[in-house]
């Protein structure tokens, strides 16, 4: 009682500071949760439109509108690029991919990089595809499977006619990622390429 009476003012200040900090922390959690919810809805909207494109090409205009807006811009632009790549319209796919910023280096960024390399392969620009996959491989992304990157890099070398380099990469995949899908595919490729040699 004597302690409380002596330090009543200080105790009141500390209690008020704790209550204020709790209110601020709670508000930040609510704001963060709301932002995630909005982002999730935006991505869902983009995904739904992309799924409808195959049957309803008229939805392309809606997807293009979403590609111009804030939260939906990156995923919608990637879906547009995928749409044009599936149609083998490499120029439009490349144009859409050029609008995706280089940061943040998250899953969407690496999906866009993979699609850029696939577009390059579609155009028979093997050197560009190899450069993209090599850069991705050097970055060792945590957001994107490295075995997929290495497999596509090996495939790019194979398509270019650089069989020895492709075999080297397929064997590395076979050894380092033996339990993955790409490790298994790499072992099949090694068998086929060795027979051809």
VOMIFI-807774 format. One record per residue: residue number from 1; residue in three letters; x, y, z of N, C-alpha, C in turn; chain. Coordinates in Angstrom, 1 decimal. Layout:
REM VOMIFI-807774
NUM, ALA, X, Y, Z, X, Y, Z, X, Y, Z, A
...
//
This chain:
REM VOMIFI-807774
1, UNK, 0.8, -1.2, 0.0, 0.0, 0.0, 0.0, 0.9, 1.3, 0.0, A
2, UNK, 1.9, 1.2, 0.8, 2.8, 2.3, 0.9, 3.5, 2.6, -0.5, A
3, UNK, 3.9, 1.4, -1.1, 4.6, 1.5, -2.4, 3.6, 2.1, -3.4, A
4, UNK, 2.4, 1.7, -3.5, 1.4, 2.2, -4.4, 1.2, 3.6, -4.2, A
5, UNK, 1.1, 4.0, -2.9, 0.8, 5.5, -2.6, 2.0, 6.3, -3.0, A
6, UNK, 3.2, 5.8, -2.8, 4.4, 6.5, -3.1, 4.6, 6.7, -4.6, A
7, UNK, 4.3, 5.6, -5.4, 4.5, 5.7, -6.8, 3.2, 5.7, -7.7, A
8, UNK, 2.2, 6.2, -7.1, 0.9, 6.2, -7.7, 0.9, 6.9, -9.1, A
9, UNK, 1.6, 8.0, -9.2, 1.7, 8.7, -10.5, 2.4, 7.9, -11.6, A
10, UNK, 3.5, 7.3, -11.2, 4.3, 6.5, -12.1, 3.6, 5.2, -12.5, A
11, UNK, 2.9, 4.6, -11.6, 2.1, 3.4, -11.9, 1.0, 3.7, -12.9, A
12, UNK, 0.4, 4.9, -12.7, -0.7, 5.3, -13.6, -0.1, 5.5, -15.0, A
13, UNK, 1.0, 6.2, -15.1, 1.7, 6.4, -16.4, 2.0, 5.1, -17.1, A
14, UNK, 2.6, 4.2, -16.4, 3.0, 2.9, -17.0, 1.7, 2.1, -17.4, A
15, UNK, 0.7, 2.1, -16.6, -0.6, 1.4, -17.0, -1.2, 2.1, -18.2, A
16, UNK, -1.2, 3.4, -18.3, -1.7, 4.1, -19.5, -0.9, 3.8, -20.7, A
17, UNK, 0.4, 3.7, -20.6, 1.3, 3.3, -21.7, 1.0, 1.9, -22.2, A
18, UNK, 0.8, 1.0, -21.2, 0.5, -0.4, -21.6, -0.8, -0.5, -22.4, A
19, UNK, -1.8, 0.2, -21.9, -3.2, 0.2, -22.5, -3.0, 0.8, -23.9, A
20, UNK, -2.3, 1.9, -24.0, -2.1, 2.6, -25.3, -1.4, 1.6, -26.3, A
21, UNK, -0.4, 1.0, -25.8, 0.4, 0.0, -26.7, -0.5, -1.1, -27.2, A
22, UNK, -1.4, -1.6, -26.3, -2.3, -2.7, -26.6, -3.3, -2.3, -27.7, A
23, UNK, -3.8, -1.1, -27.5, -4.8, -0.6, -28.5, -4.1, -0.4, -29.9, A
24, UNK, -2.9, 0.2, -29.9, -2.2, 0.4, -31.2, -1.9, -1.0, -31.8, A
25, UNK, -1.4, -1.9, -31.0, -1.1, -3.3, -31.5, -2.4, -3.9, -32.1, A
26, UNK, -3.5, -3.8, -31.4, -4.7, -4.4, -31.8, -5.2, -3.8, -33.2, A
27, UNK, -5.0, -2.4, -33.3, -5.4, -1.7, -34.5, -4.6, -2.2, -35.7, A
28, UNK, -3.3, -2.3, -35.4, -2.4, -2.8, -36.5, -2.7, -4.2, -36.9, A
29, UNK, -3.1, -5.1, -36.0, -3.5, -6.4, -36.4, -4.8, -6.4, -37.2, A
30, UNK, -5.7, -5.6, -36.9, -7.0, -5.4, -37.7, -6.7, -4.9, -39.1, A
31, UNK, -5.8, -3.9, -39.2, -5.5, -3.3, -40.5, -4.8, -4.4, -41.3, A
32, UNK, -3.9, -5.1, -40.7, -3.1, -6.1, -41.5, -4.0, -7.2, -42.0, A
33, UNK, -4.9, -7.6, -41.1, -5.9, -8.7, -41.5, -6.8, -8.2, -42.6, A
34, UNK, -7.2, -7.0, -42.5, -8.1, -6.4, -43.6, -7.3, -6.4, -44.9, A
35, UNK, -6.1, -5.9, -44.9, -5.3, -5.9, -46.1, -5.1, -7.2, -46.7, A
36, UNK, -4.9, -8.3, -45.9, -4.7, -9.6, -46.4, -6.0, -10.1, -47.0, A
37, UNK, -7.1, -9.8, -46.4, -8.4, -10.2, -46.9, -8.7, -9.5, -48.3, A
38, UNK, -8.4, -8.3, -48.4, -8.6, -7.5, -49.7, -7.7, -8.1, -50.7, A
39, UNK, -6.5, -8.4, -50.4, -5.5, -9.0, -51.4, -6.0, -10.4, -51.8, A
40, UNK, -6.5, -11.2, -50.9, -7.0, -12.5, -51.2, -8.2, -12.5, -52.1, A
41, UNK, -9.1, -11.5, -51.9, -10.3, -11.4, -52.7, -9.8, -10.9, -54.1, A
42, UNK, -8.8, -10.1, -54.2, -8.3, -9.6, -55.5, -7.7, -10.7, -56.3, A
43, UNK, -6.9, -11.5, -55.6, -6.3, -12.7, -56.3, -7.3, -13.7, -56.7, A
44, UNK, -8.3, -13.9, -55.9, -9.5, -14.8, -56.3, -10.2, -14.3, -57.5, A
45, UNK, -10.4, -13.0, -57.6, -11.1, -12.4, -58.7, -10.3, -12.6, -60.0, A
46, UNK, -9.0, -12.4, -59.9, -8.1, -12.6, -61.1, -8.1, -14.1, -61.5, A
47, UNK, -8.0, -15.0, -60.5, -8.0, -16.4, -60.8, -9.3, -16.9, -61.5, A
48, UNK, -10.5, -16.4, -61.0, -11.8, -16.7, -61.6, -11.9, -16.2, -63.0, A
49, UNK, -11.4, -15.0, -63.2, -11.5, -14.5, -64.6, -10.5, -15.3, -65.5, A
50, UNK, -9.4, -15.6, -65.1, -8.4, -16.4, -65.9, -9.0, -17.7, -66.2, A
51, UNK, -9.7, -18.4, -65.3, -10.3, -19.7, -65.6, -11.4, -19.6, -66.6, A
52, UNK, -12.1, -18.5, -66.6, -13.2, -18.3, -67.6, -12.7, -18.0, -69.0, A
53, UNK, -11.5, -17.5, -69.1, -11.0, -17.0, -70.4, -11.0, -18.1, -71.5, A
54, UNK, -10.8, -19.3, -71.1, -10.8, -20.4, -72.1, -12.1, -20.5, -72.8, A
55, UNK, -13.2, -20.4, -72.1, -14.6, -20.6, -72.6, -15.2, -19.2, -73.1, A
56, UNK, -14.7, -18.2, -72.4, -15.3, -16.8, -72.7, -14.2, -15.8, -73.0, A
57, UNK, -13.7, -15.8, -74.2, -12.7, -14.8, -74.5, -13.0, -13.4, -74.3, A
58, UNK, -14.3, -13.1, -74.3, -14.8, -11.7, -74.1, -14.4, -11.2, -72.7, A
59, UNK, -14.0, -12.1, -71.8, -13.6, -11.7, -70.4, -12.2, -11.1, -70.4, A
60, UNK, -11.5, -11.2, -71.6, -10.2, -10.7, -71.6, -10.1, -9.2, -71.3, A
61, UNK, -11.1, -8.4, -71.7, -11.2, -7.0, -71.4, -11.3, -6.8, -69.9, A
62, UNK, -12.0, -7.6, -69.2, -12.1, -7.5, -67.7, -10.7, -7.7, -67.1, A
63, UNK, -10.1, -8.7, -67.6, -8.7, -9.1, -67.0, -7.7, -7.9, -67.3, A
64, UNK, -7.9, -7.3, -68.5, -7.0, -6.2, -68.8, -7.2, -5.0, -67.9, A
65, UNK, -8.5, -4.8, -67.5, -8.8, -3.7, -66.5, -8.2, -4.0, -65.2, A
66, UNK, -8.3, -5.3, -64.8, -7.7, -5.6, -63.5, -6.1, -5.5, -63.5, A
67, UNK, -5.6, -5.6, -64.7, -4.1, -5.5, -64.8, -3.6, -4.0, -64.7, A
68, UNK, -4.6, -3.1, -64.7, -4.3, -1.7, -64.6, -4.4, -1.2, -63.2, A
69, UNK, -5.1, -2.0, -62.3, -5.3, -1.5, -60.9, -4.2, -2.0, -60.0, A
70, UNK, -4.2, -1.3, -58.8, -3.2, -1.6, -57.8, -3.0, -3.0, -57.4, A
71, UNK, -3.8, -3.6, -56.5, -3.6, -4.9, -55.9, -3.7, -6.0, -56.9, A
72, UNK, -4.5, -5.9, -57.9, -4.7, -6.9, -58.9, -3.7, -6.8, -60.1, A
73, UNK, -2.9, -5.8, -60.2, -2.1, -5.5, -61.4, -1.1, -6.6, -61.7, A
74, UNK, -0.3, -7.0, -60.7, 0.7, -8.1, -61.0, 0.1, -9.4, -61.3, A
75, UNK, -0.8, -10.0, -60.5, -1.4, -11.3, -60.9, -2.2, -11.3, -62.2, A
76, UNK, -2.9, -10.2, -62.4, -3.7, -10.1, -63.7, -2.8, -10.0, -64.9, A
77, UNK, -1.7, -9.2, -64.8, -0.7, -9.1, -65.9, -0.1, -10.4, -66.2, A
78, UNK, 0.2, -11.2, -65.1, 0.8, -12.5, -65.3, -0.2, -13.4, -66.0, A
79, UNK, -1.5, -13.4, -65.6, -2.5, -14.2, -66.3, -2.7, -13.8, -67.7, A
80, UNK, -2.6, -12.5, -68.0, -2.7, -12.0, -69.4, -1.5, -12.6, -70.2, A
81, UNK, -0.3, -12.6, -69.7, 0.9, -13.1, -70.3, 0.7, -14.6, -70.6, A
82, UNK, 0.2, -15.3, -69.6, -0.1, -16.8, -69.8, -1.1, -17.0, -70.9, A
83, UNK, -2.1, -16.2, -71.0, -3.1, -16.3, -72.0, -2.5, -16.2, -73.4, A
84, UNK, -1.7, -15.1, -73.6, -1.1, -14.9, -74.9, -0.1, -15.9, -75.2, A
85, UNK, 0.6, -16.4, -74.2, 1.6, -17.5, -74.5, 1.0, -18.8, -74.9, A
86, UNK, -0.2, -19.1, -74.3, -0.9, -20.3, -74.7, -1.5, -20.1, -76.2, A
87, UNK, -1.7, -18.9, -76.6, -2.1, -18.6, -78.0, -0.9, -18.5, -78.9, A
88, UNK, 0.3, -18.7, -78.4, 1.6, -18.5, -79.1, 1.7, -17.1, -79.7, A
89, UNK, 1.1, -16.2, -79.1, 1.3, -14.8, -79.5, 2.4, -14.2, -78.6, A
90, UNK, 3.7, -14.5, -79.0, 4.8, -14.2, -78.2, 5.0, -12.7, -77.9, A
91, UNK, 4.7, -11.9, -78.9, 4.9, -10.5, -78.8, 4.0, -9.9, -77.7, A
92, UNK, 2.7, -10.3, -77.6, 1.8, -9.8, -76.6, 2.1, -10.4, -75.2, A
93, UNK, 2.6, -11.6, -75.2, 3.0, -12.3, -73.9, 4.2, -11.5, -73.4, A
94, UNK, 5.2, -11.2, -74.3, 6.4, -10.5, -73.9, 6.1, -9.1, -73.4, A
95, UNK, 5.1, -8.5, -74.1, 4.7, -7.1, -73.7, 4.1, -7.1, -72.3, A
96, UNK, 3.2, -8.1, -72.0, 2.6, -8.1, -70.7, 3.6, -8.4, -69.6, A
97, UNK, 4.5, -9.3, -69.9, 5.6, -9.7, -68.9, 6.5, -8.5, -68.6, A
98, UNK, 6.7, -7.6, -69.6, 7.5, -6.4, -69.4, 6.9, -5.4, -68.4, A
99, UNK, 5.6, -5.6, -68.1, 5.0, -4.7, -67.2, 5.1, -5.1, -65.7, A
100, UNK, 5.6, -6.3, -65.5, 5.7, -6.9, -64.2, 7.0, -6.4, -63.6, A
101, UNK, 6.9, -5.6, -62.4, 8.1, -5.1, -61.8, 9.1, -6.2, -61.3, A
102, UNK, 10.4, -5.8, -61.2, 11.4, -6.7, -60.7, 11.4, -6.9, -59.2, A
103, UNK, 10.5, -6.3, -58.5, 10.4, -6.5, -57.0, 9.0, -6.4, -56.6, A
104, UNK, 8.6, -7.1, -55.6, 9.4, -8.0, -54.8, 9.7, -9.4, -55.5, A
105, UNK, 10.8, -10.0, -55.1, 11.1, -11.3, -55.7, 10.4, -12.4, -54.9, A
106, UNK, 9.1, -12.5, -55.2, 8.3, -13.5, -54.6, 7.9, -14.6, -55.6, A
107, UNK, 7.0, -15.4, -55.3, 6.5, -16.5, -56.1, 6.1, -16.0, -57.5, A
108, UNK, 5.3, -14.9, -57.5, 4.7, -14.3, -58.7, 5.9, -13.8, -59.6, A
109, UNK, 6.9, -13.2, -59.0, 8.0, -12.7, -59.8, 8.7, -13.9, -60.5, A
110, UNK, 8.9, -15.0, -59.8, 9.6, -16.1, -60.4, 8.7, -16.9, -61.4, A
111, UNK, 7.4, -16.8, -61.2, 6.5, -17.4, -62.2, 6.6, -16.6, -63.5, A
112, UNK, 6.7, -15.3, -63.3, 6.8, -14.4, -64.5, 8.2, -14.6, -65.2, A
113, UNK, 9.2, -14.8, -64.4, 10.6, -15.1, -65.0, 10.5, -16.4, -65.8, A
114, UNK, 9.9, -17.4, -65.2, 9.8, -18.7, -65.9, 9.0, -18.6, -67.2, A
115, UNK, 7.9, -17.8, -67.2, 7.1, -17.6, -68.4, 7.9, -16.8, -69.4, A
116, UNK, 8.8, -15.8, -69.0, 9.6, -15.1, -69.9, 10.5, -16.1, -70.7, A
117, UNK, 11.1, -17.0, -69.9, 12.0, -18.0, -70.5, 11.2, -18.9, -71.5, A
118, UNK, 10.0, -19.3, -71.1, 9.1, -20.1, -72.0, 8.8, -19.4, -73.3, A
119, UNK, 8.5, -18.1, -73.1, 8.3, -17.3, -74.3, 9.5, -17.2, -75.2, A
120, UNK, 10.7, -17.1, -74.6, 11.9, -17.1, -75.4, 12.1, -18.4, -76.1, A
121, UNK, 11.8, -19.5, -75.4, 11.9, -20.8, -76.1, 10.9, -20.9, -77.2, A
122, UNK, 9.7, -20.4, -77.0, 8.7, -20.4, -78.1, 9.2, -19.6, -79.3, A
123, UNK, 10.0, -18.6, -79.1, 10.6, -17.8, -80.2, 11.9, -18.4, -80.7, A
124, UNK, 12.3, -19.5, -80.1, 13.6, -20.2, -80.5, 14.8, -19.4, -80.1, A
125, UNK, 14.6, -18.5, -79.1, 15.7, -17.7, -78.5, 16.3, -18.4, -77.3, A
126, UNK, 17.0, -19.5, -77.6, 17.5, -20.4, -76.6, 18.5, -19.7, -75.6, A
127, UNK, 19.3, -18.8, -76.2, 20.3, -18.1, -75.3, 19.6, -17.2, -74.2, A
128, UNK, 18.5, -16.6, -74.6, 17.7, -15.8, -73.7, 17.1, -16.6, -72.6, A
129, UNK, 16.5, -17.8, -73.0, 15.9, -18.7, -72.0, 17.0, -19.2, -71.1, A
130, UNK, 18.1, -19.6, -71.6, 19.2, -20.1, -70.8, 19.7, -19.0, -69.8, A
131, UNK, 19.8, -17.8, -70.3, 20.2, -16.7, -69.4, 19.2, -16.5, -68.2, A
132, UNK, 17.9, -16.5, -68.5, 16.9, -16.3, -67.5, 17.0, -17.5, -66.5, A
133, UNK, 17.1, -18.7, -66.9, 17.1, -19.8, -66.0, 18.4, -19.9, -65.2, A
134, UNK, 19.5, -19.4, -65.8, 20.8, -19.4, -65.1, 20.7, -18.4, -64.0, A
135, UNK, 20.1, -17.2, -64.3, 20.0, -16.2, -63.3, 19.1, -16.7, -62.1, A
136, UNK, 18.0, -17.3, -62.5, 17.2, -17.9, -61.4, 17.9, -18.9, -60.6, A
137, UNK, 18.7, -19.7, -61.3, 19.4, -20.8, -60.6, 20.5, -20.2, -59.6, A
138, UNK, 21.1, -19.1, -60.1, 22.1, -18.4, -59.3, 21.5, -17.8, -58.0, A
139, UNK, 20.3, -17.3, -58.2, 19.6, -16.6, -57.1, 19.1, -17.6, -56.0, A
140, UNK, 19.0, -18.9, -56.4, 18.5, -19.9, -55.5, 17.2, -19.5, -54.7, A
141, UNK, 16.2, -19.2, -55.4, 15.0, -18.6, -54.8, 14.3, -19.6, -53.8, A
142, UNK, 13.9, -19.0, -52.7, 13.2, -19.8, -51.7, 11.7, -19.9, -52.1, A
143, UNK, 11.3, -18.9, -52.9, 9.8, -18.9, -53.3, 9.5, -19.7, -54.5, A
144, UNK, 10.5, -20.4, -55.1, 10.3, -21.1, -56.3, 11.2, -22.4, -56.3, A
145, UNK, 10.7, -23.5, -56.7, 11.4, -24.8, -56.6, 12.7, -24.8, -57.5, A
146, UNK, 13.8, -24.9, -56.9, 15.1, -24.9, -57.7, 15.2, -26.1, -58.6, A
147, UNK, 14.6, -27.2, -58.3, 14.7, -28.4, -59.2, 14.0, -28.1, -60.5, A
148, UNK, 12.9, -27.3, -60.4, 12.1, -26.9, -61.7, 13.0, -26.0, -62.5, A
149, UNK, 13.7, -25.1, -61.9, 14.5, -24.2, -62.6, 15.7, -24.9, -63.3, A
150, UNK, 16.3, -25.8, -62.6, 17.4, -26.6, -63.2, 16.9, -27.5, -64.3, A
151, UNK, 15.8, -28.1, -64.2, 15.2, -28.9, -65.2, 15.0, -28.1, -66.5, A
152, UNK, 14.4, -26.9, -66.3, 14.1, -26.1, -67.5, 15.4, -25.5, -68.1, A
153, UNK, 16.4, -25.3, -67.3, 17.7, -24.9, -67.8, 18.3, -26.0, -68.6, A
154, UNK, 18.3, -27.2, -68.1, 18.8, -28.3, -68.9, 18.0, -28.5, -70.2, A
155, UNK, 16.7, -28.4, -70.1, 15.9, -28.5, -71.3, 16.2, -27.5, -72.3, A
156, UNK, 16.5, -26.3, -71.9, 16.9, -25.2, -72.8, 18.2, -25.5, -73.5, A
157, UNK, 19.1, -26.1, -72.8, 20.4, -26.5, -73.4, 20.2, -27.6, -74.4, A
158, UNK, 19.3, -28.5, -74.0, 19.0, -29.6, -74.9, 18.4, -29.2, -76.2, A
159, UNK, 17.4, -28.2, -76.1, 16.7, -27.7, -77.3, 17.7, -26.9, -78.2, A
160, UNK, 18.7, -26.3, -77.5, 19.7, -25.5, -78.3, 20.7, -26.5, -79.0, A
161, UNK, 20.7, -27.7, -78.6, 21.6, -28.7, -79.2, 22.9, -28.9, -78.4, A
162, UNK, 22.9, -28.4, -77.2, 24.1, -28.5, -76.3, 23.8, -29.7, -75.4, A
163, UNK, 23.9, -30.9, -76.0, 23.6, -32.2, -75.3, 24.4, -32.4, -74.1, A
164, UNK, 25.7, -32.2, -74.2, 26.6, -32.5, -73.0, 26.3, -31.7, -71.8, A
165, UNK, 26.0, -30.4, -72.0, 25.7, -29.5, -70.9, 24.3, -29.9, -70.3, A
166, UNK, 23.4, -30.3, -71.2, 22.0, -30.7, -70.8, 22.2, -32.0, -69.9, A
167, UNK, 23.0, -32.9, -70.4, 23.2, -34.2, -69.6, 23.8, -33.9, -68.3, A
168, UNK, 24.8, -33.0, -68.2, 25.4, -32.6, -67.0, 24.4, -32.1, -66.0, A
169, UNK, 23.5, -31.2, -66.4, 22.4, -30.7, -65.5, 21.4, -31.7, -65.2, A
170, UNK, 21.0, -32.6, -66.1, 20.0, -33.7, -65.8, 20.6, -34.6, -64.7, A
171, UNK, 21.9, -34.9, -64.9, 22.6, -35.8, -63.9, 22.6, -35.2, -62.5, A
172, UNK, 22.9, -33.9, -62.5, 22.9, -33.1, -61.2, 21.5, -33.2, -60.5, A
173, UNK, 20.5, -33.0, -61.4, 19.1, -33.1, -60.8, 18.8, -34.5, -60.3, A
174, UNK, 19.3, -35.5, -61.1, 19.1, -36.9, -60.7, 19.7, -37.2, -59.3, A
175, UNK, 20.9, -36.6, -59.1, 21.6, -36.8, -57.8, 21.0, -36.0, -56.7, A
176, UNK, 20.9, -34.7, -56.9, 20.5, -33.7, -55.9, 19.0, -33.7, -55.5, A
177, UNK, 18.2, -34.1, -56.5, 16.7, -34.0, -56.3, 16.1, -35.3, -56.7, A
178, UNK, 16.7, -36.4, -56.3, 16.2, -37.8, -56.8, 14.8, -38.1, -56.4, A
179, UNK, 14.3, -37.5, -55.3, 12.9, -37.8, -54.8, 11.8, -36.9, -55.4, A
180, UNK, 12.2, -35.9, -56.2, 11.3, -34.9, -56.7, 10.8, -35.4, -58.1, A
181, UNK, 9.7, -34.8, -58.5, 9.2, -35.0, -59.9, 10.2, -34.7, -61.0, A
182, UNK, 10.9, -33.6, -60.8, 11.9, -33.2, -61.8, 13.1, -34.1, -61.8, A
183, UNK, 13.4, -34.6, -60.6, 14.5, -35.6, -60.5, 14.2, -36.8, -61.3, A
184, UNK, 13.0, -37.3, -61.2, 12.6, -38.5, -61.9, 12.6, -38.2, -63.4, A
185, UNK, 12.0, -37.0, -63.8, 12.0, -36.7, -65.2, 13.4, -36.5, -65.8, A
186, UNK, 14.3, -36.0, -65.0, 15.7, -35.9, -65.4, 16.3, -37.2, -65.7, A
187, UNK, 16.0, -38.2, -64.8, 16.6, -39.6, -65.0, 16.1, -40.2, -66.4, A
188, UNK, 14.8, -39.9, -66.7, 14.3, -40.3, -68.0, 15.0, -39.6, -69.2, A
189, UNK, 15.3, -38.3, -69.0, 16.0, -37.6, -70.0, 17.4, -38.1, -70.2, A
190, UNK, 18.1, -38.4, -69.1, 19.5, -38.9, -69.2, 19.5, -40.2, -70.0, A
191, UNK, 18.5, -41.1, -69.7, 18.4, -42.4, -70.5, 18.3, -42.1, -72.0, A
192, UNK, 17.4, -41.2, -72.3, 17.1, -40.9, -73.7, 18.3, -40.3, -74.4, A
193, UNK, 18.9, -39.3, -73.8, 20.1, -38.6, -74.4, 21.3, -39.5, -74.5, A
194, UNK, 21.5, -40.4, -73.5, 22.6, -41.3, -73.6, 22.4, -42.3, -74.8, A
195, UNK, 21.2, -42.8, -75.0, 20.9, -43.6, -76.1, 21.2, -42.9, -77.5, A
196, UNK, 20.8, -41.7, -77.5, 21.0, -40.9, -78.8, 22.5, -40.7, -79.1, A
197, UNK, 23.3, -40.5, -78.0, 24.7, -40.3, -78.2, 25.4, -41.5, -78.8, A
//
